[in-house]
Amino acid sequence: MEAIEKILGFKYSDSKKYDRLLELDCMLYTNLGTDSTKKEGQEVKTKSRKIYQAIRTLDTERWQLTAKQLGQSFIDAMDKK
């Protein structure tokens, strides 16, 4: 996904990149509606997984805290799908 690469390429701090990636993920899910097809839902899940993989590459204390809060099992489950 180009937007992920673009965000990671910016000369922002890791914290700001983290925020932008989560913002992007939020927008994807917000744009899904009751009229969305299953295919569109699957595409959003795939993009979301890529976003979280990109977040994982950012070595920040904030990500480590979030990973603990969300639970490592959730992240592992997302990677397996």
Phi and psi restraints in degrees (value plus and minus 20) as a CYANA .aco file:
   2 GLU   PHI     -81.4   -41.4
   2 GLU   PSI     -58.0   -18.0
   3 ALA   PHI     -82.1   -42.1
   3 ALA   PSI     -57.4   -17.4
   4 ILE   PHI     -85.4   -45.4
   4 ILE   PSI     -68.1   -28.1
   5 GLU   PHI     -81.3   -41.3
   5 GLU   PSI     -59.0   -19.0
   6 LYS   PHI     -83.7   -43.7
   6 LYS   PSI     -65.8   -25.8
   7 ILE   PHI     -83.4   -43.4
   7 ILE   PSI     -65.0   -25.0
   8 LEU   PHI     -84.8   -44.8
   8 LEU   PSI     -47.6    -7.6
   9 GLY   PHI    -100.2   -60.2
   9 GLY   PSI     -37.0     3.0
  10 PHE   PHI     -84.4   -44.4
  10 PHE   PSI     136.2   176.2
  11 LYS   PHI    -110.1   -70.1
  11 LYS   PSI      18.6    58.6
  12 TYR   PHI    -101.3   -61.3
  12 TYR   PSI     145.8   185.8
  13 SER   PHI     -90.9   -50.9
  13 SER   PSI     139.9   179.9
  14 ASP   PHI     -77.9   -37.9
  14 ASP   PSI     -56.2   -16.2
  15 SER   PHI     -82.9   -42.9
  15 SER   PSI     -61.7   -21.7
  16 LYS   PHI     -90.9   -50.9
  16 LYS   PSI     -57.2   -17.2
  17 LYS   PHI     -82.0   -42.0
  17 LYS   PSI     -63.3   -23.3
  18 TYR   PHI     -76.6   -36.6
  18 TYR   PSI     -68.9   -28.9
  19 ASP   PHI     -81.3   -41.3
  19 ASP   PSI     -63.1   -23.1
  20 ARG   PHI     -86.3   -46.3
  20 ARG   PSI     -58.3   -18.3
  21 LEU   PHI     -87.1   -47.1
  21 LEU   PSI     -61.0   -21.0
  22 LEU   PHI     -86.7   -46.7
  22 LEU   PSI     -55.3   -15.3
  23 GLU   PHI     -82.8   -42.8
  23 GLU   PSI     -62.9   -22.9
  24 LEU   PHI     -81.8   -41.8
  24 LEU   PSI     -64.2   -24.2
  25 ASP   PHI     -81.3   -41.3
  25 ASP   PSI     -62.6   -22.6
  26 CYS   PHI     -81.4   -41.4
  26 CYS   PSI     -63.5   -23.5
  27 MET   PHI     -83.2   -43.2
  27 MET   PSI     -58.4   -18.4
  28 LEU   PHI     -80.2   -40.2
  28 LEU   PSI     -68.4   -28.4
  29 TYR   PHI     -92.2   -52.2
  29 TYR   PSI     -51.3   -11.3
  30 THR   PHI     -86.3   -46.3
  30 THR   PSI     -53.4   -13.4
  31 ASN   PHI     -97.4   -57.4
  31 ASN   PSI     -30.9     9.1
  32 LEU   PHI     -95.9   -55.9
  32 LEU   PSI     120.1   160.1
  33 GLY   PHI    -154.7  -114.7
  33 GLY   PSI    -197.1  -157.1
  34 THR   PHI     -87.0   -47.0
  34 THR   PSI     -40.3    -0.3
  35 ASP   PHI    -111.6   -71.6
  35 ASP   PSI     -17.9    22.1
  36 SER   PHI     -93.3   -53.3
  36 SER   PSI     124.3   164.3
  37 THR   PHI    -102.4   -62.4
  37 THR   PSI     146.6   186.6
  38 LYS   PHI     -82.0   -42.0
  38 LYS   PSI     -57.3   -17.3
  39 LYS   PHI     -81.8   -41.8
  39 LYS   PSI     -63.7   -23.7
  40 GLU   PHI     -83.2   -43.2
  40 GLU   PSI     -60.2   -20.2
  41 GLY   PHI     -82.6   -42.6
  41 GLY   PSI     -61.8   -21.8
  42 GLN   PHI     -85.8   -45.8
  42 GLN   PSI     -57.6   -17.6
  43 GLU   PHI     -83.4   -43.4
  43 GLU   PSI     -60.3   -20.3
  44 VAL   PHI     -85.5   -45.5
  44 VAL   PSI     -61.7   -21.7
  45 LYS   PHI     -81.5   -41.5
  45 LYS   PSI     -61.8   -21.8
  46 THR   PHI     -83.8   -43.8
  46 THR   PSI     -64.9   -24.9
  47 LYS   PHI     -85.2   -45.2
  47 LYS   PSI     -59.8   -19.8
  48 SER   PHI     -82.2   -42.2
  48 SER   PSI     -61.8   -21.8
  49 ARG   PHI     -80.1   -40.1
  49 ARG   PSI     -61.0   -21.0
  50 LYS   PHI     -85.5   -45.5
  50 LYS   PSI     -57.3   -17.3
  51 ILE   PHI     -82.9   -42.9
  51 ILE   PSI     -66.6   -26.6
  52 TYR   PHI     -88.2   -48.2
  52 TYR   PSI     -50.9   -10.9
  53 GLN   PHI     -86.7   -46.7
  53 GLN   PSI     -58.2   -18.2
  54 ALA   PHI     -86.7   -46.7
  54 ALA   PSI     -60.6   -20.6
  55 ILE   PHI     -81.9   -41.9
  55 ILE   PSI     -58.1   -18.1
  56 ARG   PHI     -81.1   -41.1
  56 ARG   PSI     -49.4    -9.4
  57 THR   PHI     -93.1   -53.1
  57 THR   PSI     -39.7     0.3
  58 LEU   PHI     -97.7   -57.7
  58 LEU   PSI     102.1   142.1
  59 ASP   PHI    -111.5   -71.5
  59 ASP   PSI      64.7   104.7
  60 THR   PHI    -149.1  -109.1
  60 THR   PSI     132.5   172.5
  61 GLU   PHI     -83.3   -43.3
  61 GLU   PSI     -53.1   -13.1
  62 ARG   PHI     -81.8   -41.8
  62 ARG   PSI     -63.1   -23.1
  63 TRP   PHI     -84.7   -44.7
  63 TRP   PSI     -61.1   -21.1
  64 GLN   PHI     -80.9   -40.9
  64 GLN   PSI     -61.4   -21.4
  65 LEU   PHI     -84.9   -44.9
  65 LEU   PSI     -63.8   -23.8
  66 THR   PHI     -83.8   -43.8
  66 THR   PSI     -61.6   -21.6
  67 ALA   PHI     -80.6   -40.6
  67 ALA   PSI     -59.1   -19.1
  68 LYS   PHI     -88.1   -48.1
  68 LYS   PSI     -59.3   -19.3
  69 GLN   PHI     -88.2   -48.2
  69 GLN   PSI     -62.5   -22.5
  70 LEU   PHI     -95.9   -55.9
  70 LEU   PSI     -48.7    -8.7
  71 GLY   PHI      76.0   116.0
  71 GLY   PSI     106.8   146.8
  72 GLN   PHI     -81.3   -41.3
  72 GLN   PSI     -49.6    -9.6
  73 SER   PHI     -83.0   -43.0
  73 SER   PSI     -55.8   -15.8
  74 PHE   PHI     -82.6   -42.6
  74 PHE   PSI     -67.4   -27.4
  75 ILE   PHI     -84.5   -44.5
  75 ILE   PSI     -62.6   -22.6
  76 ASP   PHI     -83.1   -43.1
  76 ASP   PSI     -60.0   -20.0
  77 ALA   PHI     -83.2   -43.2
  77 ALA   PSI     -59.3   -19.3
  78 MET   PHI     -85.4   -45.4
  78 MET   PSI     -57.9   -17.9
  79 ASP   PHI     -87.8   -47.8
  79 ASP   PSI     -51.2   -11.2
  80 LYS   PHI     -96.1   -56.1
  80 LYS   PSI     -44.2    -4.2
